[in-house]
Amino acid sequence: MLKLASVWNELSFSRKAILVGVLVTTLIVCASVMNMASKPRLAFLYGGLDASAAGDVLSALEAMDVEAEVRGEAIYVPEPRRDALRMALARQGLPRQGQPGFELLDELNGFATTSEMFDAAYWRAKEGELARTLLATPGVGSARVHIAVPKSSSFARRRRPPSASATITMSRGRLDVSQATAMRYLIALAVPDLQPEQVGVIDSVNGVVLKPGAGDPMEMAEGEVGDRERKLETNLMDLLEARVGPGNARVTVSLDLDRERETVSERILDPGTRVMMGRETTEMSESGTGGTGAVTVASNLPDGDAGAQQTGSSSSRSETNESTRFDISEVQRQREKMPGAISRVHVAVLINEPAPAEGEAATPRAQEELESIRELVTAAVGFEEARGDVVTVKSMPFHEYAPVETPEESGGIMLWAQQNVMSLLQIIIPALVVIVLGMFVLKPVLTQDVAGASPQALADLTADAQGGAAPQLAAPKSPLEELRDASAADKEATATLLKSWLGDTEKAA
């Protein structure tokens, strides 16, 4: 320690400052690396939660004494505890996505809840349950449902029907018409007296998908045309790839819609055909009797000849009338043509030419094969020549892209290094810092100080290194003494040198 203190005292102030700075920097780097090494690795827990759900999750993590980190909309926790934390949060019903459901009714107090409060809580719970059901649809990121139920009144003559709306935010893609229609019927069937036409479905990014009411047929048809085109393209690709192989066919389908709306009324009269409209039959019958005896004075007396024999007569009559009515045959038709029908179909099919063998030129596909493919396509899309449909099939070579080389997954030591790269860096970085500081800072400083130290100090350092006593070094000699020692060691060479010097002096003289 005394020797090190003596060396330290012999250093200049600037060199002492450099050494102190190097020592402090090394300590700081080592402390930061140790802090990083001691800090646990964080893993993704949840992401994309709304503010209220994220706040509930963070509060639960604080109660569990878990250090969580928020990065944007994502929550990170220590990696070893991630799975256990997910199970614990799920036990508590977290995270709560969307609106609360029927658990709201559990919080109501029967003594302090009025009928209006119960109705409001009930419909709020119904909205939450419907929103949770919509969230189960693939691709739906968030959903909100609003139900409007008019208040019933005993004095109202007509009761207004309920209505509802759903706002959907898709996590990927867009909300198509078929999904929106299914959501409309789901909400309508869950609410009494709610008609599907009174439910509106809104995509939060792309706007209204289904308007409330009967809806415009043209708008519904335009919303469905994209789905129909994609369905036809998928069917045609499956059909073609079975023949030409995967990736060797490209299909594009375009549907033109009829935008006209037409109402046709038709009345047809056929004079050559009679139709019996009705038949009326009348039957009538009559009968009567009468006497033919002579009338005398005696017949008028009370005791006259009233009882005398008389001769009588009888009559009867029957009549039948039949009346039949005929009219001309008449046919009435009324037909309404709605917009949205397919007016024309355009199909374009591109087939890749077969790959040539090595050293041979590419050969195009035979025309017979292309005609067979065209017949299959026309049959699959429902081709109608009278409608003006167009189907085009071409065979052309596809452009070949350079394959992207992906590094193969290595095993053994390389796989272990990839999995423990952070641990390796935590060990390598402090070692590199120490080596760099020692070679480029400490070594030059100590080398310069040792070179400028006194001989006695060097002897002391050598003795300390060897563990023995330091030899006493002689004092440095002057140049004259060194010359005298050299001439005494080799006298003949010295004499020869002096003779040459004297010869040179005489010549110069």
NUVO-896536 format. One record per residue (C-alpha): x, y, z; residue in three letters. Coordinates in steps of 0.02 Angstrom, whole numbers, padded with zeros to 5 digits. Each point is the difference from the previous one (the first is absolute). Layout:
BEGIN
<<X,Y,Z>,"ala">;
...
//
This chain:
BEGIN
<<00000,00000,00000>,"met">;
<<00145,00118,00039>,"leu">;
<<00075,-00033,-00171>,"lys">;
<<-00166,00031,-00086>,"leu">;
<<-00019,00160,00101>,"ala">;
<<00173,00056,-00056>,"ser">;
<<-00043,-00035,-00183>,"val">;
<<-00166,00093,00023>,"trp">;
<<00093,00149,00073>,"asn">;
<<00120,00006,-00146>,"glu">;
<<-00145,00013,-00125>,"leu">;
<<-00050,00169,-00066>,"ser">;
<<-00168,00077,00038>,"phe">;
<<-00067,-00029,-00176>,"ser">;
<<00046,-00185,00007>,"arg">;
<<-00081,-00017,00170>,"lys">;
<<-00160,00078,-00069>,"ala">;
<<00002,-00122,-00147>,"ile">;
<<00018,-00150,00114>,"leu">;
<<-00139,00060,00114>,"val">;
<<-00115,00030,-00150>,"gly">;
<<00036,-00172,-00071>,"val">;
<<-00038,-00079,00168>,"leu">;
<<-00165,00093,00019>,"val">;
<<-00054,-00039,-00179>,"thr">;
<<00038,-00184,00025>,"thr">;
<<-00102,-00004,00159>,"leu">;
<<-00148,00086,-00084>,"ile">;
<<00002,-00118,-00150>,"val">;
<<00012,-00152,00111>,"cys">;
<<-00141,00062,00111>,"ala">;
<<-00115,00034,-00149>,"ser">;
<<00036,-00170,-00076>,"val">;
<<-00032,-00085,00166>,"met">;
<<-00163,00096,00015>,"asn">;
<<-00052,-00061,-00173>,"met">;
<<00049,-00177,00045>,"ala">;
<<-00098,00004,00162>,"ser">;
<<-00156,00074,-00083>,"lys">;
<<-00120,-00139,-00055>,"pro">;
<<-00043,-00021,-00183>,"arg">;
<<-00173,00066,-00044>,"leu">;
<<-00128,-00092,-00105>,"ala">;
<<-00158,00060,-00086>,"phe">;
<<-00157,-00023,00106>,"leu">;
<<-00144,00093,-00083>,"tyr">;
<<-00016,00129,-00137>,"gly">;
<<-00134,00102,-00088>,"gly">;
<<-00105,00024,00157>,"leu">;
<<-00107,00153,00028>,"asp">;
<<00048,00120,00139>,"ala">;
<<-00120,-00068,00131>,"ser">;
<<00046,-00183,-00030>,"ala">;
<<00187,00041,00003>,"ala">;
<<-00022,00096,00163>,"gly">;
<<-00088,-00148,00080>,"asp">;
<<00141,-00116,-00053>,"val">;
<<00135,00116,00068>,"leu">;
<<-00092,00018,00165>,"ser">;
<<-00012,-00188,00017>,"ala">;
<<00186,-00018,-00039>,"leu">;
<<00043,00129,00133>,"glu">;
<<-00103,-00097,00126>,"ala">;
<<00100,-00157,-00045>,"met">;
<<00163,00096,00026>,"asp">;
<<00052,-00020,-00182>,"val">;
<<00109,00130,-00087>,"glu">;
<<-00086,00033,-00166>,"ala">;
<<00058,00112,-00141>,"glu">;
<<-00115,00090,-00122>,"val">;
<<00063,00023,-00178>,"arg">;
<<-00130,00091,-00102>,"gly">;
<<-00157,-00108,00004>,"glu">;
<<00093,-00156,00060>,"ala">;
<<00035,-00061,00176>,"ile">;
<<00160,-00097,00039>,"tyr">;
<<00036,-00105,00154>,"val">;
<<00147,-00109,00056>,"pro">;
<<00014,-00145,-00120>,"glu">;
<<00004,-00142,00129>,"pro">;
<<-00165,00057,00076>,"arg">;
<<-00096,00043,-00158>,"arg">;
<<-00103,-00160,-00018>,"asp">;
<<-00041,-00007,00186>,"ala">;
<<-00054,00183,-00004>,"leu">;
<<-00116,-00032,-00147>,"arg">;
<<-00085,-00140,00095>,"met">;
<<-00016,00107,00156>,"ala">;
<<-00073,00146,-00097>,"leu">;
<<-00122,-00114,-00090>,"ala">;
<<-00060,-00064,00169>,"arg">;
<<-00046,00180,00042>,"gln">;
<<-00088,00025,-00167>,"gly">;
<<00137,00111,-00072>,"leu">;
<<00022,00076,-00122>,"pro">;
<<-00179,00055,-00024>,"arg">;
<<-00029,00028,-00185>,"gln">;
<<-00147,00104,-00060>,"gly">;
<<-00149,00048,00106>,"gln">;
<<-00047,-00087,00164>,"pro">;
<<-00133,-00133,-00014>,"gly">;
<<-00129,-00077,00114>,"phe">;
<<00118,00014,00148>,"glu">;
<<-00068,00178,00015>,"leu">;
<<-00163,-00072,00065>,"leu">;
<<00092,-00084,00144>,"asp">;
<<00050,00170,00067>,"glu">;
<<-00179,00065,00012>,"leu">;
<<-00080,00020,00171>,"asn">;
<<-00180,-00057,00001>,"gly">;
<<-00051,00127,00133>,"phe">;
<<00078,00153,-00081>,"ala">;
<<-00031,-00040,-00185>,"thr">;
<<-00150,00071,-00089>,"thr">;
<<-00078,-00075,-00155>,"ser">;
<<00079,00130,-00112>,"glu">;
<<00172,-00034,00073>,"met">;
<<-00024,-00186,-00025>,"phe">;
<<-00055,00024,-00181>,"asp">;
<<00152,00109,-00036>,"ala">;
<<00118,-00128,00079>,"ala">;
<<-00085,-00143,-00092>,"tyr">;
<<00018,00079,-00172>,"trp">;
<<00178,00050,00039>,"arg">;
<<00038,-00180,00047>,"ala">;
<<-00086,-00060,-00160>,"lys">;
<<00111,00116,-00104>,"glu">;
<<00155,-00066,00088>,"gly">;
<<-00046,-00182,-00032>,"glu">;
<<-00033,00035,-00184>,"leu">;
<<00166,00092,-00014>,"ala">;
<<00091,-00150,00076>,"arg">;
<<-00083,-00115,-00125>,"thr">;
<<00052,00111,-00145>,"leu">;
<<00179,00000,00065>,"leu">;
<<00003,-00189,-00025>,"ala">;
<<-00014,00028,-00188>,"thr">;
<<00170,-00027,-00085>,"pro">;
<<00083,00163,-00048>,"gly">;
<<-00103,00113,00117>,"val">;
<<00110,00107,00112>,"gly">;
<<-00133,00094,00098>,"ser">;
<<-00188,00016,-00002>,"ala">;
<<-00131,00114,00077>,"arg">;
<<-00189,-00028,-00005>,"val">;
<<-00134,00130,00036>,"his">;
<<-00183,-00048,00022>,"ile">;
<<-00138,00130,00000>,"ala">;
<<-00162,-00063,00078>,"val">;
<<-00142,00129,00007>,"pro">;
<<-00082,00022,00168>,"lys">;
<<-00171,-00082,00004>,"ser">;
<<-00150,00106,00047>,"ser">;
<<-00179,-00050,00033>,"ser">;
<<-00065,00155,-00089>,"phe">;
<<00097,-00026,-00161>,"ala">;
<<-00104,-00065,-00145>,"arg">;
<<00148,-00068,-00096>,"arg">;
<<00156,-00076,00071>,"arg">;
<<00161,00046,-00087>,"arg">;
<<00109,-00150,-00044>,"pro">;
<<00174,-00013,00077>,"pro">;
<<00158,00033,-00100>,"ser">;
<<00185,-00040,00020>,"ala">;
<<00171,00038,-00072>,"ser">;
<<00169,-00089,00007>,"ala">;
<<00171,00081,-00024>,"thr">;
<<00134,-00124,-00051>,"ile">;
<<00188,00027,-00008>,"thr">;
<<00091,-00135,-00098>,"met">;
<<00173,-00055,00053>,"ser">;
<<00040,-00050,-00179>,"arg">;
<<-00087,00029,-00165>,"gly">;
<<-00171,00080,-00014>,"arg">;
<<-00175,-00050,00052>,"leu">;
<<-00089,-00078,-00149>,"asp">;
<<-00187,-00002,-00031>,"val">;
<<-00025,-00184,00045>,"ser">;
<<00078,00024,00172>,"gln">;
<<-00100,00159,00028>,"ala">;
<<-00162,-00090,-00047>,"thr">;
<<00039,-00140,00123>,"ala">;
<<00031,00129,00138>,"met">;
<<-00164,00087,-00043>,"arg">;
<<-00100,-00160,00022>,"tyr">;
<<00095,-00043,00159>,"leu">;
<<-00051,00164,00081>,"ile">;
<<-00179,-00007,-00066>,"ala">;
<<-00030,-00175,00069>,"leu">;
<<00065,00051,00172>,"ala">;
<<-00121,00146,00022>,"val">;
<<-00189,-00027,00002>,"pro">;
<<-00101,00085,-00139>,"asp">;
<<00160,00059,-00085>,"leu">;
<<-00003,-00021,-00189>,"gln">;
<<00165,-00032,-00091>,"pro">;
<<-00034,00151,-00112>,"glu">;
<<00008,00113,00154>,"gln">;
<<00181,-00048,00039>,"val">;
<<00142,00103,-00072>,"gly">;
<<00178,-00068,-00014>,"val">;
<<00147,00121,-00011>,"ile">;
<<00182,-00034,-00037>,"asp">;
<<00102,00125,00102>,"ser">;
<<00129,00015,-00140>,"val">;
<<-00100,-00019,-00162>,"asn">;
<<-00166,00077,00052>,"gly">;
<<-00178,-00068,-00010>,"val">;
<<-00016,-00180,-00059>,"val">;
<<-00188,-00027,00026>,"leu">;
<<-00119,00146,00019>,"lys">;
<<-00156,-00017,00107>,"pro">;
<<-00158,-00031,-00099>,"gly">;
<<-00034,-00110,-00150>,"ala">;
<<00161,00059,-00081>,"gly">;
<<00042,00047,-00177>,"asp">;
<<00016,-00158,-00107>,"pro">;
<<00134,00082,-00106>,"met">;
<<00108,00040,00150>,"glu">;
<<-00020,-00176,00067>,"met">;
<<00044,-00073,-00170>,"ala">;
<<00156,00107,-00015>,"glu">;
<<00053,-00054,00173>,"gly">;
<<-00021,-00183,-00048>,"glu">;
<<00082,00009,-00172>,"val">;
<<00175,00000,00074>,"gly">;
<<-00037,-00158,00099>,"asp">;
<<-00073,-00084,-00154>,"arg">;
<<00153,00044,-00104>,"glu">;
<<00120,-00067,00130>,"arg">;
<<-00102,-00159,00016>,"lys">;
<<00004,-00030,-00188>,"leu">;
<<00187,00033,-00007>,"glu">;
<<00031,-00123,00140>,"thr">;
<<-00104,-00135,-00084>,"asn">;
<<00086,00027,-00166>,"leu">;
<<00173,-00006,00080>,"met">;
<<-00041,-00166,00083>,"asp">;
<<-00062,-00067,-00166>,"leu">;
<<00150,00058,-00103>,"leu">;
<<00137,-00044,00124>,"glu">;
<<-00059,-00179,-00003>,"ala">;
<<00058,-00004,-00181>,"arg">;
<<00145,00123,-00016>,"val">;
<<00067,-00014,00177>,"gly">;
<<00005,00121,00147>,"pro">;
<<00060,00174,-00042>,"gly">;
<<-00014,-00024,-00190>,"asn">;
<<-00166,00091,-00025>,"ala">;
<<-00067,00175,00028>,"arg">;
<<-00187,00040,-00007>,"val">;
<<-00093,00165,00001>,"thr">;
<<-00190,00012,00000>,"val">;
<<-00098,00161,-00028>,"ser">;
<<-00189,00010,00017>,"leu">;
<<-00105,00138,-00079>,"asp">;
<<-00163,00036,00091>,"leu">;
<<-00164,00057,-00074>,"asp">;
<<-00042,00165,00086>,"arg">;
<<-00173,00023,-00076>,"glu">;
<<-00161,-00024,00096>,"arg">;
<<-00154,-00047,-00102>,"glu">;
<<-00183,-00039,00037>,"thr">;
<<-00096,-00091,-00139>,"val">;
<<-00192,-00019,-00003>,"ser">;
<<-00072,-00116,-00134>,"glu">;
<<-00181,-00040,-00053>,"arg">;
<<-00034,-00132,-00133>,"ile">;
<<-00173,-00024,-00083>,"leu">;
<<-00030,-00154,-00107>,"asp">;
<<-00155,00022,-00110>,"pro">;
<<00008,-00179,-00062>,"gly">;
<<-00027,-00071,00172>,"thr">;
<<-00164,00015,00095>,"arg">;
<<-00008,-00020,00187>,"val">;
<<-00167,-00039,00085>,"met">;
<<-00027,00132,00132>,"met">;
<<-00163,-00068,00073>,"gly">;
<<-00160,-00102,-00029>,"arg">;
<<-00177,00039,00064>,"glu">;
<<-00147,-00123,-00008>,"thr">;
<<-00184,00045,00039>,"thr">;
<<-00140,-00130,00021>,"glu">;
<<-00185,00050,00018>,"met">;
<<-00160,-00115,00018>,"ser">;
<<-00188,00043,00017>,"glu">;
<<-00160,-00107,00034>,"ser">;
<<-00187,00044,00019>,"gly">;
<<-00179,-00080,00012>,"thr">;
<<-00182,00068,-00041>,"gly">;
<<-00191,-00056,-00015>,"gly">;
<<-00108,-00008,-00162>,"thr">;
<<-00185,-00027,00070>,"gly">;
<<-00151,00114,-00052>,"ala">;
<<-00049,00138,00113>,"val">;
<<-00191,00007,00036>,"thr">;
<<-00121,00078,00126>,"val">;
<<-00008,-00160,00098>,"ala">;
<<00188,-00001,00022>,"ser">;
<<-00013,00164,00091>,"asn">;
<<-00133,-00059,00124>,"leu">;
<<00054,-00077,00167>,"pro">;
<<-00088,-00160,-00032>,"asp">;
<<00017,00007,-00184>,"gly">;
<<00104,-00111,-00111>,"asp">;
<<00166,00050,00075>,"ala">;
<<00044,-00177,00032>,"gly">;
<<-00038,-00050,-00177>,"ala">;
<<00143,-00080,-00097>,"gln">;
<<00113,00120,-00089>,"gln">;
<<00141,-00027,-00125>,"thr">;
<<00176,00082,00035>,"gly">;
<<00168,00037,-00096>,"ser">;
<<00189,00014,00051>,"ser">;
<<00156,00078,-00085>,"ser">;
<<00194,00000,00030>,"ser">;
<<00151,00087,-00084>,"arg">;
<<00191,-00014,00026>,"ser">;
<<00139,00110,-00078>,"glu">;
<<00193,-00011,00009>,"thr">;
<<00118,00143,-00053>,"asn">;
<<00193,-00015,-00005>,"glu">;
<<00119,00149,-00026>,"ser">;
<<00192,-00020,-00027>,"thr">;
<<00124,00147,-00004>,"arg">;
<<00165,-00010,-00096>,"phe">;
<<00148,00122,-00006>,"asp">;
<<00163,00016,-00095>,"ile">;
<<00157,-00080,00079>,"ser">;
<<00107,00131,00088>,"glu">;
<<00171,-00016,00086>,"val">;
<<00076,00139,00110>,"gln">;
<<00182,-00001,00057>,"arg">;
<<00099,00125,00102>,"gln">;
<<00188,-00024,00014>,"arg">;
<<00126,00113,00090>,"glu">;
<<00182,-00012,-00051>,"lys">;
<<00119,00054,00138>,"met">;
<<00177,00066,-00032>,"pro">;
<<00151,-00107,00041>,"gly">;
<<-00017,-00139,-00127>,"ala">;
<<00158,-00053,-00093>,"ile">;
<<-00002,00077,-00174>,"ser">;
<<00171,-00061,-00058>,"arg">;
<<00144,-00108,00059>,"val">;
<<00182,00028,-00047>,"his">;
<<00127,-00137,00039>,"val">;
<<00187,00008,-00037>,"ala">;
<<00107,-00155,00026>,"val">;
<<00189,-00002,-00018>,"leu">;
<<00087,-00170,-00005>,"ile">;
<<00186,-00021,00024>,"asn">;
<<00093,-00091,-00138>,"glu">;
<<00077,-00166,00051>,"pro">;
<<00180,00010,00058>,"ala">;
<<00120,-00063,-00135>,"pro">;
<<00123,-00139,00029>,"ala">;
<<00183,00044,00025>,"glu">;
<<00077,00055,-00163>,"gly">;
<<-00167,00009,-00093>,"glu">;
<<-00106,00147,-00054>,"ala">;
<<-00169,00036,00080>,"ala">;
<<-00150,-00072,-00092>,"thr">;
<<-00169,00088,00014>,"pro">;
<<-00154,-00095,00051>,"arg">;
<<-00103,-00082,-00135>,"ala">;
<<-00153,00092,-00065>,"gln">;
<<-00108,-00151,00039>,"glu">;
<<00050,00010,00183>,"glu">;
<<-00042,00185,00008>,"leu">;
<<-00170,-00034,-00079>,"glu">;
<<-00034,-00134,00130>,"ser">;
<<00046,00120,00139>,"ile">;
<<-00114,00132,-00077>,"arg">;
<<-00146,-00121,-00003>,"glu">;
<<00027,-00037,00184>,"leu">;
<<00005,00185,00042>,"val">;
<<-00158,00040,-00099>,"thr">;
<<-00093,-00141,00087>,"ala">;
<<00060,00056,00172>,"ala">;
<<-00054,00182,-00017>,"val">;
<<-00166,-00032,-00088>,"gly">;
<<00049,00072,-00168>,"phe">;
<<-00140,00073,-00106>,"glu">;
<<00046,00061,-00173>,"glu">;
<<-00164,00095,-00021>,"ala">;
<<00041,00101,00154>,"arg">;
<<00167,00052,-00071>,"gly">;
<<00114,-00095,00118>,"asp">;
<<00185,-00004,-00042>,"val">;
<<00123,-00138,00050>,"val">;
<<00183,00018,-00049>,"thr">;
<<00129,-00137,00026>,"val">;
<<00183,00031,-00043>,"lys">;
<<00160,-00097,00027>,"ser">;
<<00155,00104,00036>,"met">;
<<00161,-00029,00097>,"pro">;
<<-00001,00072,00174>,"phe">;
<<00139,00115,00057>,"his">;
<<00117,-00096,00114>,"glu">;
<<00057,00093,00154>,"tyr">;
<<00167,-00036,00080>,"ala">;
<<-00026,-00114,00149>,"pro">;
<<00026,00081,00167>,"val">;
<<00127,-00097,00099>,"glu">;
<<-00054,-00028,00178>,"thr">;
<<00128,-00057,00126>,"pro">;
<<-00029,-00176,00060>,"glu">;
<<-00033,-00028,00181>,"glu">;
<<00160,-00059,00079>,"ser">;
<<00009,-00114,00148>,"gly">;
<<00126,-00038,00134>,"gly">;
<<00110,00142,00057>,"ile">;
<<-00076,00126,-00122>,"met">;
<<-00176,-00032,00062>,"leu">;
<<00058,00015,00180>,"trp">;
<<00088,00165,-00043>,"ala">;
<<-00158,00070,-00080>,"gln">;
<<-00105,-00044,00150>,"gln">;
<<00126,00073,00125>,"asn">;
<<00063,00149,-00099>,"val">;
<<-00046,00124,00136>,"met">;
<<00091,-00098,00134>,"ser">;
<<00155,-00011,-00111>,"leu">;
<<-00003,00186,-00032>,"leu">;
<<-00013,00035,00185>,"gln">;
<<00163,-00097,00024>,"ile">;
<<00094,00055,-00155>,"ile">;
<<-00032,00188,00011>,"ile">;
<<00080,00026,00172>,"pro">;
<<00149,-00107,-00052>,"ala">;
<<00026,00102,-00158>,"leu">;
<<-00012,00163,00097>,"val">;
<<00131,-00058,00125>,"val">;
<<00118,-00061,-00138>,"ile">;
<<-00016,00160,-00101>,"val">;
<<00030,00111,00150>,"leu">;
<<00149,-00104,00054>,"gly">;
<<00085,-00006,-00170>,"met">;
<<-00033,00175,-00065>,"phe">;
<<-00005,00102,00161>,"val">;
<<00086,-00085,00148>,"leu">;
<<00143,-00080,-00096>,"lys">;
<<00059,00162,-00087>,"pro">;
<<-00010,00097,00164>,"val">;
<<00096,-00129,00101>,"leu">;
<<00129,-00026,-00139>,"thr">;
<<00040,00185,-00010>,"gln">;
<<00013,00015,00189>,"asp">;
<<00117,-00150,00013>,"val">;
<<00109,00066,-00141>,"ala">;
<<00018,00169,00088>,"gly">;
<<00028,-00071,00175>,"ala">;
<<00168,00002,00089>,"ser">;
<<00116,-00152,-00005>,"pro">;
<<-00023,-00028,00186>,"gln">;
<<-00191,-00004,-00023>,"ala">;
<<00018,-00125,-00141>,"leu">;
<<00110,-00108,00108>,"ala">;
<<-00127,00006,00140>,"asp">;
<<-00141,-00051,-00119>,"leu">;
<<00106,-00144,-00067>,"thr">;
<<00037,-00059,00176>,"ala">;
<<-00185,00005,00042>,"asp">;
<<-00040,-00101,-00154>,"ala">;
<<00135,-00131,00036>,"gln">;
<<-00035,-00005,00187>,"gly">;
<<00183,00035,00047>,"gly">;
<<00115,00144,00047>,"ala">;
<<00035,00131,-00128>,"ala">;
<<00181,00011,-00061>,"pro">;
<<00090,00165,00021>,"gln">;
<<00022,00080,-00170>,"leu">;
<<00160,00098,-00041>,"ala">;
<<-00006,00184,-00037>,"ala">;
<<00003,00046,-00184>,"pro">;
<<00176,00028,-00077>,"lys">;
<<00058,00151,-00096>,"ser">;
<<00053,-00014,-00185>,"pro">;
<<00185,00023,00045>,"leu">;
<<-00003,-00144,00122>,"glu">;
<<-00085,-00112,-00124>,"glu">;
<<00134,00042,-00131>,"leu">;
<<00139,-00040,00122>,"arg">;
<<-00077,-00168,00043>,"asp">;
<<-00019,-00044,-00183>,"ala">;
<<00183,00042,-00040>,"ser">;
<<00060,-00104,00146>,"ala">;
<<-00101,-00149,-00055>,"ala">;
<<00077,-00004,-00176>,"asp">;
<<00167,00087,-00004>,"lys">;
<<00054,-00057,-00175>,"glu">;
<<-00156,00069,-00080>,"ala">;
<<00024,00161,00097>,"thr">;
<<00181,00017,-00061>,"ala">;
<<-00049,-00032,-00180>,"thr">;
<<-00136,00131,00015>,"leu">;
<<00121,00129,00072>,"leu">;
<<00127,-00033,-00141>,"lys">;
<<-00130,00027,-00132>,"ser">;
<<-00052,00162,00086>,"trp">;
<<00183,00060,00006>,"leu">;
<<00028,-00046,-00185>,"gly">;
<<-00151,00097,-00050>,"asp">;
<<00061,00150,00101>,"thr">;
<<00175,00001,-00085>,"glu">;
<<-00080,-00009,-00173>,"lys">;
<<-00112,00143,00041>,"ala">;
<<00149,00101,00058>,"ala">;
//
